[in-house]
C-alpha cells in the first residue's frame, strides 16, 4: 500500500513538470501498468493537461479519460467545458453542461463564460438566451465576468438591444464592459453609436486602453471619418504615450488612415512604428488594399512586390484588387502564383479568381478552381458567396447546364438572393427566359426577397427570349408589389426588350416618358434595334442623342456610318466618317479571349501579331465560305437587303 501511495505521488509530481503530449501519454501508460488508472487523484491532472494542450488529438484523450470517471466534480466539468468551447466542436460544451446538471453538479461563475463563448461560436441566439436564463436562475447576474461574457455573446450575434440591456442592468461595470459594447457597436454597423458611447465612458472617468482605441479607430474607418480618427489618434498618444510597438493599435491606425484615403499619412504612421512579424504584414496589406480600392492598382502592386513577407491576406488583397479593377488576366495569374507557392487561398481569393474566370470566359481554369476549392472536400466549400461565384462562372462561361446542376444540388438553407441573381442572369444570357421566371417564383416560395439586380436579370431574360408581356408585368410589379423603384438599368432593359421585339415606336415613347433623362446606354439599345429592323429616322434621333453624350466614342459613329452605308445612303455615311476624322476620334479596337488547353489567347481587331494569325485567318475564311455555301446571311444584312 505504501509503495502504491508513493507511486501515486511520484506520478503526480511528474505530471506537474510534464511539458509535452508524449510525456503525458507515458505517465498515463504508467498508471495503467500500475493498475491505478481509475484513481481520480491522478486522472484529474491528466484530464486537465490534455484538455488545455494545443495538440489536435489531446482533447480526444481528455474526453476518453473523463468518461472513465463515474462522478466528475465541478472542476473537471469546467475544465472540459472550457476545452470544448475553444475546440472545433463547441456544441460539446453544451452537452457536457446538460450532463453536469443531470448529475446534480451545479455551475459556478467559471462555468458560464465558456458556455456563452460556445453559444457565440455556434452563432446561436436561441441557446444563448437559454444559458442567460440559467445565469439568472443560479444567481450570477452580478458577476462581472459572466456579465461581460453575456454582453460579448449578444454583440457577436449583432443583438445590440439585449447587449445594452445587460449593460444598463449590470450593477458592476469595468473597462472590459465598455470595450465589449464599443466594439460590438462597430461590428454591428453602428459605428456612430460607438463614438457616442465612448463619450459617456469618458464622462464617468473610465480610462481607455489600447483595445478601446482599436475599436474607436475601426469605427472611424467604417465611417471614413478622418477628422474624428485624428482626434482618437491624438488621444491615444496622450493616454498611452508612444505605442509604436503595439501591433494591434498600429494596424488599426494605419487601416483608418488608409480607408479614409490619407495614404501618405498611413505610410508615415507605419514607418514610424517598430512593429514586426504578422503585424507589419497586416499594416502594409491595409495600405495595399486602400490603393487598390482607389483604382491605383500599379501602386498597390509596387507595395505588394516590396513587402518582405506576405500572408494569404496580402495575396488576396492584391488578387481582389486586380479583379475589382477589371484586370482579370493579372488576377488569375497572381492566383496561380499563390497556388504554386503551396499556400491555400481563402474564400475571398477563390471568389475573385472565379470572377476573373467568368469575365475572361476561362471555363477550364474556373472548373479546376471549383473542383479544388469549392467541392465537398474543402472545409469552406459551403460558403454562400463562394457557391454563387461558382454558379456565376459556369453561366458566364457558357456552361449553363453545369451552373444549373450545381444550383439544383444546393440545400435550400444555403440559397440566397445573390445566388438566385447569378443563375437567373445566366439563364437570361442563354435565352432561357421561361426558366428564369420559374426560378424567380421558386425564390419567392423560399421567402427570399428580390432586389434591384434580380429585376435587371429577369428583364434581360424576357428581352432575350421575346417575352414582352411577362417583361412588362415584372416591370410594373417592381414598385406595386415589391416596393422597388425602377432605376436607369431597369428602364434600359425595357427599351432593349421592346427594341428586340421590333416595338420601336413603343420603345421610343417609353424613353420619352421616363422620370429622368435617358443615358447613352438606353439610346444605344434603341439604335441597335433600329439597325436590326431598318428604322433609319429613329436611328438618326438615337444617334444624335448618343453623340451629344459621348462625342469622343468612335464606336457610335461607326455604328451609324455602317447602318447608313447598308441602306445605300453613302453621302450621309461619308459625312459621319468625316466627322470622325475632323474631331480626331479613334474607335477602340474590339477584342476577345479564347481558352485553349488551359491557357488564354487574346485577339485584338486588326492585330496580326499572334503566332498562329495566318492559320486562324485561313480557318475563318473557310468557315465564312462554308456558311455562305449553305445560304447563311447575317440578320442585319438580310433586313437591309429586303428593304
ChimeraX attribute file (.defattr): number of C-alpha atoms within 10 A of each C-alpha:
attribute: neighborCount
match mode: 1-to-1
recipient: residues
	/A:1	6
	/A:2	7
	/A:3	8
	/A:4	12
	/A:5	10
	/A:6	11
	/A:7	16
	/A:8	18
	/A:9	14
	/A:10	11
	/A:11	16
	/A:12	19
	/A:13	11
	/A:14	14
	/A:15	18
	/A:16	11
	/A:17	10
	/A:18	15
	/A:19	12
	/A:20	13
	/A:21	17
	/A:22	10
	/A:23	14
	/A:24	20
	/A:25	15
	/A:26	11
	/A:27	19
	/A:28	20
	/A:29	13
	/A:30	15
	/A:31	19
	/A:32	12
	/A:33	10
	/A:34	12
	/A:35	11
	/A:36	17
	/A:37	17
	/A:38	14
	/A:39	13
	/A:40	18
	/A:41	13
	/A:42	19
	/A:43	22
	/A:44	20
	/A:45	15
	/A:46	23
	/A:47	23
	/A:48	19
	/A:49	22
	/A:50	25
	/A:51	26
	/A:52	17
	/A:53	16
	/A:54	14
	/A:55	12
	/A:56	10
	/A:57	12
	/A:58	18
	/A:59	22
	/A:60	13
	/A:61	16
	/A:62	23
	/A:63	16
	/A:64	11
	/A:65	18
	/A:66	22
	/A:67	10
	/A:68	14
	/A:69	15
	/A:70	9
	/A:71	13
	/A:72	16
	/A:73	15
	/A:74	16
	/A:75	15
	/A:76	19
	/A:77	21
	/A:78	24
	/A:79	22
	/A:80	25
	/A:81	28
	/A:82	23
	/A:83	24
	/A:84	24
	/A:85	24
	/A:86	15
	/A:87	18
	/A:88	10
	/A:89	13
	/A:90	22
	/A:91	17
	/A:92	18
	/A:93	28
	/A:94	20
	/A:95	11
	/A:96	17
	/A:97	21
	/A:98	13
	/A:99	13
	/A:100	19
	/A:101	11
	/A:102	10
	/A:103	12
	/A:104	9
	/A:105	16
	/A:106	14
	/A:107	19
	/A:108	16
	/A:109	17
	/A:110	16
	/A:111	21
	/A:112	25
	/A:113	23
	/A:114	25
	/A:115	30
	/A:116	27
	/A:117	22
	/A:118	27
	/A:119	26
	/A:120	23
	/A:121	19
	/A:122	16
	/A:123	16
	/A:124	15
	/A:125	17
	/A:126	10
	/A:127	17
	/A:128	22
	/A:129	17
	/A:130	10
	/A:131	18
	/A:132	21
	/A:133	13
	/A:134	15
	/A:135	23
	/A:136	11
	/A:137	10
	/A:138	13
	/A:139	12
	/A:140	18
	/A:141	22
	/A:142	15
	/A:143	15
	/A:144	18
	/A:145	18
	/A:146	23
	/A:147	26
	/A:148	24
	/A:149	21
	/A:150	28
	/A:151	25
	/A:152	26
	/A:153	30
	/A:154	26
	/A:155	25
	/A:156	23
	/A:157	21
	/A:158	19
	/A:159	17
	/A:160	20
	/A:161	11
	/A:162	16
	/A:163	24
	/A:164	17
	/A:165	11
	/A:166	17
	/A:167	20
	/A:168	11
	/A:169	11
	/A:170	16
	/A:171	12
	/A:172	13
	/A:173	17
	/A:174	12
	/A:175	15
	/A:176	18
	/A:177	19
	/A:178	22
	/A:179	26
	/A:180	22
	/A:181	25
	/A:182	27
	/A:183	24
	/A:184	28
	/A:185	26
	/A:186	25
	/A:187	19
	/A:188	14
	/A:189	14
	/A:190	17
	/A:191	24
	/A:192	15
	/A:193	16
	/A:194	25
	/A:195	21
	/A:196	11
	/A:197	17
	/A:198	19
	/A:199	12
	/A:200	13
	/A:201	17
	/A:202	11
	/A:203	9
	/A:204	8
	/A:205	9
	/A:206	14
	/A:207	11
	/A:208	19
	/A:209	14
	/A:210	17
	/A:211	17
	/A:212	20
	/A:213	25
	/A:214	23
	/A:215	25
	/A:216	27
	/A:217	32
	/A:218	22
	/A:219	28
	/A:220	29
	/A:221	25
	/A:222	17
	/A:223	19
	/A:224	18
	/A:225	16
	/A:226	19
	/A:227	11
	/A:228	17
	/A:229	23
	/A:230	16
	/A:231	12
	/A:232	19
	/A:233	18
	/A:234	13
	/A:235	14
	/A:236	20
	/A:237	13
	/A:238	10
	/A:239	12
	/A:240	13
	/A:241	10
	/A:242	11
	/A:243	16
	/A:244	17
	/A:245	14
	/A:246	15
	/A:247	20
	/A:248	19
	/A:249	22
	/A:250	26
	/A:251	25
	/A:252	23
	/A:253	27
	/A:254	27
	/A:255	28
	/A:256	31
	/A:257	27
	/A:258	26
	/A:259	25
	/A:260	20
	/A:261	19
	/A:262	16
	/A:263	20
	/A:264	12
	/A:265	14
	/A:266	25
	/A:267	16
	/A:268	11
	/A:269	17
	/A:270	21
	/A:271	12
	/A:272	11
	/A:273	16
	/A:274	14
	/A:275	20
	/A:276	13
	/A:277	10
	/A:278	12
	/A:279	18
	/A:280	23
	/A:281	19
	/A:282	23
	/A:283	26
	/A:284	25
	/A:285	27
	/A:286	25
	/A:287	28
	/A:288	25
	/A:289	27
	/A:290	25
	/A:291	23
	/A:292	24
	/A:293	19
	/A:294	13
	/A:295	16
	/A:296	16
	/A:297	21
	/A:298	12
	/A:299	13
	/A:300	25
	/A:301	19
	/A:302	11
	/A:303	18
	/A:304	21
	/A:305	11
	/A:306	11
	/A:307	14
	/A:308	9
	/A:309	12
	/A:310	18
	/A:311	13
	/A:312	13
	/A:313	18
	/A:314	21
	/A:315	21
	/A:316	26
	/A:317	23
	/A:318	26
	/A:319	29
	/A:320	28
	/A:321	28
	/A:322	28
	/A:323	25
	/A:324	18
	/A:325	15
	/A:326	15
	/A:327	17
	/A:328	24
	/A:329	18
	/A:330	16
	/A:331	26
	/A:332	27
	/A:333	13
	/A:334	18
	/A:335	21
	/A:336	14
	/A:337	12
	/A:338	18
	/A:339	11
	/A:340	10
	/A:341	8
	/A:342	8
	/A:343	12
	/A:344	13
	/A:345	18
	/A:346	14
	/A:347	17
	/A:348	16
	/A:349	25
	/A:350	25
	/A:351	27
	/A:352	25
	/A:353	32
	/A:354	31
	/A:355	25
	/A:356	28
	/A:357	29
	/A:358	24
	/A:359	19
	/A:360	23
	/A:361	22
	/A:362	26
	/A:363	23
	/A:364	17
	/A:365	21
	/A:366	26
	/A:367	17
	/A:368	12
	/A:369	19
	/A:370	23
	/A:371	14
	/A:372	13
	/A:373	20
	/A:374	23
	/A:375	14
	/A:376	11
	/A:377	10
	/A:378	11
	/A:379	10
	/A:380	14
	/A:381	18
	/A:382	15
	/A:383	12
	/A:384	16
	/A:385	17
	/A:386	23
	/A:387	22
	/A:388	25
	/A:389	25
	/A:390	29
	/A:391	26
	/A:392	27
	/A:393	33
	/A:394	28
	/A:395	27
	/A:396	25
	/A:397	19
	/A:398	17
	/A:399	16
	/A:400	21
	/A:401	12
	/A:402	16
	/A:403	23
	/A:404	17
	/A:405	11
	/A:406	15
	/A:407	20
	/A:408	11
	/A:409	8
	/A:410	13
	/A:411	9
	/A:412	11
	/A:413	8
	/A:414	13
	/A:415	19
	/A:416	19
	/A:417	18
	/A:418	18
	/A:419	22
	/A:420	25
	/A:421	26
	/A:422	25
	/A:423	27
	/A:424	30
	/A:425	27
	/A:426	28
	/A:427	28
	/A:428	26
	/A:429	20
	/A:430	17
	/A:431	18
	/A:432	18
	/A:433	27
	/A:434	17
	/A:435	15
	/A:436	25
	/A:437	22
	/A:438	11
	/A:439	16
	/A:440	22
	/A:441	11
	/A:442	13
	/A:443	19
	/A:444	12
	/A:445	10
	/A:446	12
	/A:447	10
	/A:448	15
	/A:449	13
	/A:450	19
	/A:451	15
	/A:452	15
	/A:453	17
	/A:454	20
	/A:455	25
	/A:456	23
	/A:457	26
	/A:458	27
	/A:459	33
	/A:460	28
	/A:461	30
	/A:462	28
	/A:463	26
	/A:464	21
	/A:465	19
	/A:466	18
	/A:467	18
	/A:468	19
	/A:469	10
	/A:470	17
	/A:471	24
	/A:472	15
	/A:473	11
	/A:474	17
	/A:475	22
	/A:476	13
	/A:477	16
	/A:478	18
	/A:479	12
	/A:480	10
	/A:481	9
	/A:482	12
	/A:483	10
	/A:484	15
	/A:485	13
	/A:486	17
	/A:487	12
	/A:488	15
	/A:489	17
	/A:490	22
	/A:491	21
	/A:492	24
	/A:493	25
	/A:494	25
	/A:495	27
	/A:496	29
	/A:497	29
	/A:498	26
	/A:499	24
	/A:500	23
	/A:501	18
	/A:502	16
	/A:503	16
	/A:504	22
	/A:505	14
	/A:506	13
	/A:507	24
	/A:508	18
	/A:509	11
	/A:510	14
	/A:511	21
	/A:512	12
	/A:513	10
	/A:514	11
	/A:515	11
	/A:516	10
	/A:517	11
	/A:518	17
	/A:519	16
	/A:520	18
	/A:521	15
	/A:522	23
	/A:523	23
	/A:524	21
	/A:525	21
	/A:526	28
	/A:527	29
	/A:528	19
	/A:529	25
	/A:530	22
	/A:531	23
	/A:532	18
	/A:533	21
	/A:534	23
	/A:535	16
	/A:536	16
	/A:537	10
	/A:538	18
	/A:539	22
	/A:540	15
	/A:541	14
	/A:542	22
	/A:543	21
	/A:544	16
	/A:545	17
	/A:546	22
	/A:547	15
	/A:548	10
	/A:549	12
	/A:550	15
	/A:551	15
	/A:552	16
	/A:553	16
	/A:554	21
	/A:555	17
	/A:556	17
	/A:557	25
	/A:558	16
	/A:559	17
	/A:560	24
	/A:561	20
	/A:562	18
	/A:563	26
	/A:564	22
	/A:565	15
	/A:566	18
	/A:567	16
	/A:568	12
	/A:569	13
	/A:570	15
	/A:571	12
	/A:572	14
	/A:573	21
	/A:574	15
	/A:575	12
	/A:576	19
	/A:577	17
	/A:578	13
	/A:579	14
	/A:580	20
	/A:581	12
	/A:582	9
	/A:583	11
	/A:584	11
	/A:585	15
	/A:586	12
	/A:587	14
	/A:588	11
	/A:589	12
	/A:590	10
	/A:591	11
	/A:592	11
	/A:593	14
	/A:594	14
	/A:595	15
	/A:596	11
	/A:597	7
	/A:598	13
	/A:599	11
	/A:600	15
	/A:601	11
	/A:602	12
	/A:603	17
	/A:604	14
	/A:605	10
	/A:606	9
	/A:607	10
	/A:608	13
	/A:609	10
	/A:610	12
	/A:611	8
	/A:612	9
	/A:613	13
	/A:614	12
	/A:615	10
	/A:616	13
	/A:617	12
	/A:618	11
	/A:619	12
	/A:620	12
	/A:621	12
	/A:622	12
	/A:623	12
	/A:624	12
	/A:625	13
	/A:626	12
	/A:627	12
	/A:628	12
	/A:629	9
	/A:630	8
	/A:631	8
	/A:632	12
	/A:633	11
	/A:634	8
	/A:635	11
	/A:636	14
	/A:637	15
	/A:638	13
	/A:639	16
	/A:640	17
	/A:641	10
	/A:642	7
	/A:643	8
